[in-house]
Amino acid sequence: MTEEEVHNVALNVHDHEHESVKNVLKGWNEHKTDFEEMRHAVDHDPNKKIYIGNVVFEKKDGKYNLRKSNSIH
């Protein structure tokens, strides 16, 4: 796991070398609005978890996490 900052928000990134995780990070770094919309969605989701293809964006213990999914959604 590595900690990265995306638009001044700390993000714990697991599976950093996974191509899908890299693509999500690249997109968020290039498009601040997309990242802000996903943060809003995960903050308001009852499970605090959003699936982006085979990547999971979640908020756990007050921290944002990005990782590859263990299942297909």
MDTraj code that builds the backbone (N, CA, C; nanometers):
import mdtraj as md
import numpy as np

residues = "MET THR GLU GLU GLU VAL HIS ASN VAL ALA LEU ASN VAL HIS ASP HIS GLU HIS GLU SER VAL LYS ASN VAL LEU LYS GLY TRP ASN GLU HIS LYS THR ASP PHE GLU GLU MET ARG HIS ALA VAL ASP HIS ASP PRO ASN LYS LYS ILE TYR ILE GLY ASN VAL VAL PHE GLU LYS LYS ASP GLY LYS TYR ASN LEU ARG LYS SER ASN SER ILE HIS".split()
xyz = np.array([
    [0.0847, -0.1177, 0.0000],
    [0.0000, 0.0000, 0.0000],
    [0.0890, 0.1237, 0.0000],
    [0.0450, 0.2220, -0.0758],
    [0.1120, 0.3514, -0.0755],
    [0.0079, 0.4582, -0.0482],
    [0.0516, 0.5673, 0.0090],
    [-0.0389, 0.6797, 0.0285],
    [-0.0087, 0.7829, -0.0782],
    [-0.1124, 0.8258, -0.1454],
    [-0.0983, 0.9274, -0.2488],
    [-0.1913, 1.0424, -0.2160],
    [-0.1612, 1.1556, -0.2734],
    [-0.2488, 1.2703, -0.2582],
    [-0.3093, 1.3010, -0.3944],
    [-0.4415, 1.3056, -0.3985],
    [-0.5132, 1.3384, -0.5207],
    [-0.5954, 1.4633, -0.4907],
    [-0.5602, 1.5724, -0.5547],
    [-0.6278, 1.7008, -0.5339],
    [-0.6415, 1.7322, -0.3845],
    [-0.5292, 1.7231, -0.3142],
    [-0.5171, 1.7565, -0.1716],
    [-0.5948, 1.6638, -0.0788],
    [-0.6253, 1.5434, -0.1239],
    [-0.6946, 1.4439, -0.0422],
    [-0.6054, 1.3205, -0.0315],
    [-0.5797, 1.2758, 0.0926],
    [-0.4982, 1.1560, 0.1131],
    [-0.5766, 1.0327, 0.0704],
    [-0.5092, 0.9445, -0.0003],
    [-0.5725, 0.8257, -0.0548],
    [-0.4775, 0.7077, -0.0372],
    [-0.5209, 0.6031, 0.0319],
    [-0.4426, 0.4802, 0.0455],
    [-0.4654, 0.3963, -0.0795],
    [-0.3586, 0.3690, -0.1518],
    [-0.3685, 0.2952, -0.2775],
    [-0.3073, 0.1564, -0.2584],
    [-0.3903, 0.0555, -0.2732],
    [-0.3483, -0.0843, -0.2681],
    [-0.3379, -0.1327, -0.4129],
    [-0.2614, -0.2336, -0.4377],
    [-0.2497, -0.2912, -0.5733],
    [-0.2091, -0.1844, -0.6746],
    [-0.1149, -0.0996, -0.6340],
    [-0.0755, 0.0162, -0.7143],
    [-0.0301, -0.0199, -0.8550],
    [0.0240, -0.1383, -0.8742],
    [0.0732, -0.1784, -1.0064],
    [-0.0366, -0.2374, -1.0960],
    [-0.1560, -0.2590, -1.0432],
    [-0.2664, -0.3127, -1.1220],
    [-0.3092, -0.2074, -1.2248],
    [-0.3227, -0.2482, -1.3491],
    [-0.3502, -0.1536, -1.4580],
    [-0.4784, -0.0719, -1.4349],
    [-0.5831, -0.1356, -1.3857],
    [-0.7090, -0.0639, -1.3623],
    [-0.6943, 0.0410, -1.2536],
    [-0.6195, 0.0106, -1.1490],
    [-0.5956, 0.1081, -1.0419],
    [-0.5176, 0.2271, -1.0979],
    [-0.4158, 0.1991, -1.1778],
    [-0.3377, 0.3059, -1.2411],
    [-0.4266, 0.3962, -1.3268],
    [-0.5172, 0.3340, -1.4036],
    [-0.6052, 0.4116, -1.4917],
    [-0.6995, 0.5015, -1.4137],
    [-0.7552, 0.4509, -1.3034],
    [-0.8440, 0.5327, -1.2211],
    [-0.7669, 0.6514, -1.1639],
    [-0.6491, 0.6263, -1.1096],
    [-0.5680, 0.7340, -1.0536],
    [-0.5327, 0.8393, -1.1593],
    [-0.4942, 0.7922, -1.2759],
    [-0.4590, 0.8852, -1.3843],
    [-0.5790, 0.9730, -1.4202],
    [-0.6953, 0.9101, -1.4337],
    [-0.8157, 0.9858, -1.4673],
    [-0.8510, 1.0881, -1.3609],
    [-0.8405, 1.0486, -1.2352],
    [-0.8724, 1.1419, -1.1267],
    [-0.7731, 1.2574, -1.1206],
    [-0.6462, 1.2292, -1.1449],
    [-0.5471, 1.3363, -1.1436],
    [-0.5688, 1.4343, -1.2582],
    [-0.6198, 1.3854, -1.3697],
    [-0.6446, 1.4703, -1.4858],
    [-0.7799, 1.5403, -1.4796],
    [-0.8749, 1.4858, -1.4036],
    [-1.0114, 1.5390, -1.4010],
    [-1.0596, 1.5526, -1.2572],
    [-1.0330, 1.6678, -1.1987],
    [-1.0668, 1.6923, -1.0581],
    [-1.2155, 1.6719, -1.0312],
    [-1.2999, 1.7139, -1.1219],
    [-1.4449, 1.7004, -1.1029],
    [-1.4855, 1.5541, -1.0897],
    [-1.4267, 1.4660, -1.1700],
    [-1.4577, 1.3228, -1.1599],
    [-1.4227, 1.2700, -1.0213],
    [-1.3064, 1.3098, -0.9704],
    [-1.2643, 1.2655, -0.8373],
    [-1.3590, 1.3189, -0.7308],
    [-1.3957, 1.4455, -0.7404],
    [-1.4865, 1.5045, -0.6417],
    [-1.6229, 1.4364, -0.6438],
    [-1.6718, 1.4018, -0.7620],
    [-1.8005, 1.3328, -0.7730],
    [-1.7936, 1.1932, -0.7105],
    [-1.6844, 1.1231, -0.7299],
    [-1.6703, 0.9897, -0.6702],
    [-1.6565, 0.9993, -0.5185],
    [-1.5866, 1.0998, -0.4695],
    [-1.5766, 1.1197, -0.3241],
    [-1.7139, 1.1476, -0.2656],
    [-1.7908, 1.2309, -0.3322],
    [-1.9270, 1.2610, -0.2855],
    [-2.0107, 1.1332, -0.2832],
    [-1.9995, 1.0529, -0.3893],
    [-2.0774, 0.9290, -0.3981],
    [-2.0398, 0.8321, -0.2864],
    [-1.9111, 0.8126, -0.2623],
    [-1.8691, 0.7177, -0.1593],
    [-1.9043, 0.7702, -0.0199],
    [-1.8978, 0.9001, 0.0005],
    [-1.9339, 0.9579, 0.1302],
    [-2.0813, 0.9353, 0.1624],
    [-2.1655, 0.9295, 0.0595],
    [-2.3096, 0.9163, 0.0801],
    [-2.3622, 0.7741, 0.0578],
    [-2.2773, 0.6839, 0.0177],
    [-2.3181, 0.5445, -0.0017],
    [-2.3324, 0.4779, 0.1354],
    [-2.4410, 0.4028, 0.1583],
    [-2.4603, 0.3374, 0.2890],
    [-2.3454, 0.2441, 0.3279],
    [-2.2816, 0.1816, 0.2292],
    [-2.1698, 0.0907, 0.2562],
    [-2.0343, 0.1593, 0.2468],
    [-2.0361, 0.2879, 0.2092],
    [-1.9114, 0.3647, 0.1910],
    [-1.8186, 0.2972, 0.0913],
    [-1.8784, 0.2395, -0.0143],
    [-1.8001, 0.1629, -0.1116],
    [-1.8628, 0.1807, -0.2500],
    [-1.7796, 0.2107, -0.3485],
    [-1.8233, 0.2270, -0.4872],
    [-1.7336, 0.1398, -0.5746],
    [-1.7931, 0.0691, -0.6690],
    [-1.7167, -0.0120, -0.7640],
    [-1.7009, 0.0655, -0.8941],
    [-1.5773, 0.0724, -0.9413],
    [-1.5455, 0.1363, -1.0687],
    [-1.4850, 0.0248, -1.1536],
    [-1.5691, -0.0437, -1.2274],
    [-1.5230, -0.1620, -1.2995],
    [-1.4729, -0.2650, -1.1997],
    [-1.3473, -0.3033, -1.2105],
    [-1.2914, -0.4011, -1.1169],
    [-1.2046, -0.3353, -1.0090],
    [-1.2329, -0.2076, -0.9812],
    [-1.1625, -0.1319, -0.8779],
    [-1.2646, -0.0879, -0.7734],
    [-1.2236, -0.0894, -0.6473],
    [-1.3104, -0.0479, -0.5373],
    [-1.2555, 0.0820, -0.4792],
    [-1.3431, 0.1802, -0.4648],
    [-1.3124, 0.3049, -0.3961],
    [-1.3985, 0.3043, -0.2713],
    [-1.3349, 0.3112, -0.1550],
    [-1.4097, 0.3006, -0.0304],
    [-1.3558, 0.3966, 0.0743],
    [-1.4395, 0.4225, 0.1723],
    [-1.3992, 0.5024, 0.2871],
    [-1.4119, 0.4124, 0.4087],
    [-1.2988, 0.3872, 0.4731],
    [-1.2952, 0.2968, 0.5872],
    [-1.2164, 0.3649, 0.6993],
    [-1.2752, 0.3701, 0.8171],
    [-1.2113, 0.4335, 0.9321],
    [-1.1700, 0.5776, 0.9013],
    [-1.2537, 0.6473, 0.8234],
    [-1.2293, 0.7877, 0.7911],
    [-1.1259, 0.8113, 0.6830],
    [-1.0731, 0.7046, 0.6226],
    [-0.9711, 0.7179, 0.5182],
    [-1.0231, 0.6627, 0.3864],
    [-0.9815, 0.7264, 0.2779],
    [-1.0180, 0.6798, 0.1448],
    [-0.9193, 0.5740, 0.0992],
    [-0.9720, 0.4678, 0.0397],
    [-0.8907, 0.3572, -0.0096],
    [-0.9284, 0.3258, -0.1536],
    [-0.8295, 0.2920, -0.2315],
    [-0.8510, 0.2491, -0.3691],
    [-0.7771, 0.1176, -0.3858],
    [-0.8490, 0.0149, -0.4351],
    [-0.7889, -0.1171, -0.4507],
    [-0.8605, -0.1934, -0.5607],
    [-0.7958, -0.2991, -0.6085],
    [-0.8644, -0.3845, -0.7059],
    [-0.9690, -0.4673, -0.6319],
    [-1.0753, -0.4988, -0.7006],
    [-1.1839, -0.5755, -0.6413],
    [-1.1493, -0.7233, -0.6383],
    [-1.1991, -0.7908, -0.5361],
    [-1.1811, -0.9366, -0.5265],
    [-1.2907, -1.0110, -0.6026],
    [-1.3943, -0.9387, -0.6443],
    [-1.5043, -1.0014, -0.7180],
    [-1.5439, -0.9111, -0.8339],
    [-1.6251, -0.9643, -0.9221],
    [-1.6698, -0.8895, -1.0396],
    [-1.8052, -0.8270, -1.0095],
    [-1.8165, -0.6959, -1.0358],
    [-1.9431, -0.6231, -1.0150],
    [-1.9802, -0.5506, -1.1408],
])
top = md.Topology()
chain = top.add_chain()
for i, resn in enumerate(residues, 1):
    res = top.add_residue(resn, chain, resSeq=i)
    for name in ("N", "CA", "C"):
        top.add_atom(name, md.element.get_by_symbol(name[0]), res)
traj = md.Trajectory(xyz[None], top)
